Amino acid sequence: MGLSDQPFEVSCPDCGGILKIDPVIRAVISHTSAPRKKTFEDFGEAAKALREADARRDSLFAQSVDAQKNKDDLLAKKFAEAVKKAKESPLGEKPLRDFDLE
């Protein structure tokens, strides 16, 4: 058995885990996961992040409620504008389509 037949370890550049590889069978024979990084240093930072997420969620909800309240007015104005355009356009003219130009 030569040196090239011995299993060797490789560090994953993406996750930092350690892979033990057997060159004879060309397969990973063991894996050691990289230590997990802490998301927050202490509970105070975690609580602050949760409060900010709550405030952001409440703001988005309030915006969606306002949009629903104004939805009827917006649709009514769009409909009135479409009716106005329909009345202003001559009745005998057909709209020009792409294949009419060919």
C-alpha positions, 0 to 999 in steps of 0.5 A: 500500500503506497502513500497515494492509497491512504485516505486523505482529508479535504476542507470544503471551501463553501461550508468549512466541513472536513471530508475524508476521501479514499482515493482507491474507491474514490468516495467520501468515507467520512464527513465532519460538519463545520461548527455552526455560527451563532446568528446572534451574540446574545438574547438582547440582539435576538429580541431586538431583531424579533421586534424589528421583524414584528414592526415590519410585518405590522407595517406591511399589514397596515399597507395592505389594509389601506390598499384594500380600503382604497381598492373600490375607489381606484376601480371606480375611477378606472372604470369611469376613465374607461367609460369616458374614453369609450364615449370619446372614441368614434363608434365606427372605427375598429382598433388597429391590430398587428395583423392588419398592418401586414 
